[in-house]
Amino acid sequence: MQPTGQLHLGNYLGAVRQWVANQELYDNYFCVVDLHAITAPHVPKELTKDTYRTAALYLASGIDPKCSKIFVQSHVTAHAELQWLLNCATPMGWLEKMIQYKEKAQKQDAERVSVGLFDYPVLMAADILLYQSQLVPVGEDQRQHLELTRDIARRFNDLYCKNKERKTFVEPEALILKSNARVMSLQDGRSKMSKSAENDMSRINLLDPPDVIARKIKRCKTDSIKGLSYDPERPEAINLLGIYEAMTGRTREEVEIEIASLGGWGDFKPLLTEALIAHLEPLQKRYYEIVSDTEYLTSVLREGQEAADEVAGATLASTKRAMGFTLAGDKKLPKLL
């Protein structure tokens, strides 16, 4: 998750909450990807703060350091180094096909689009391949990036691994996350909730206080159709009802029964507001406990970085050896004469 702005409800329901639910099933590495955050113009002081805030929200959401490694991407220097090595094995044409680059580049001035924005899928591949990841929890919108990662791993193995039985990289599989609420903008039920949207009223941030949540729900876009329903032609209704499901833990069938007795949006919005505030209250309370205990937060990140360094360092060394690099401390040299 990029440390840019606050994590919002879409980040939480679409990813973080499911990371928490699955974390005891796997050996997990959860990274605050600060290197990805600088592909667009940023404010250095805010990046520093947002990096720690994002890590604290991971913990407040329920990610447990006892079974998951939590660390900051730039603290493990192998990420940037492996990206360069993979750059030299990745054809330009592959990156030119990436849909998200095209979409993001259109939003920026062409003269200001950085090489980093074009190249960040290779850094994402390095993030994954460093840990010999077998499964990567992604949404459907990230599937193309994972396929690129698989292609890069396969190409590298073909180019540099003479012993085909001892490949440098595992080709990871997607662990597709399915949320019971695909969270969309509060101002447009056909667009995803986004941290980068200029209008803060379009999203529920995880740290929004109760009065702000109430104001955002009161002013969120609805339609003029009488009654409430999951009609596919009513995107705002589907979005808000889906959020209500997620916040209350109720099924669609249970929600349908409940809304049948309501008059309309005027009756439903207070219920949604109450459910959001109640669900986020313990998360917010835990977050403020964590950020007030900086020693605990930094110790979690330090331990995560040390664990990540051990695995990432081994992968980086095997990558460099496969490509023919010498390693510092090598005692056995090839014949030079």
Buried (B, 14 or more C-beta within 10 A) or exposed (E): BBBBBBBBBBBBBBBBBBBBEBBEEBEBBBBBBBBBBBBBEBEEEBBEEBBBBBBBBBBBBBBEBEEBBBBBBBBBEBBEBBBEBBBEBBEEEBBEEBEBBEEBBEEBEEEEBBEBBBBBBBBBBBBBBBBBBEEBBBBEEBEBBBEBBBBBBEBBBEEBBEEEEEBBBBBBEBBEBEBEBBBBBBBBBEEBBBBEBEEBBBBBBBBBEBEBBBBBBEEBBBBEBEEBBEEEEBBBBBBBBBBBBBBBEBEEEEBBEBBEEEEBBEEBBEBBBBBBBEBBEEBBEBBEEBBEEEEBBEEBBEBBBEBBBEBBBEBBEBBBBBBEEEEEEEEEEEEEE
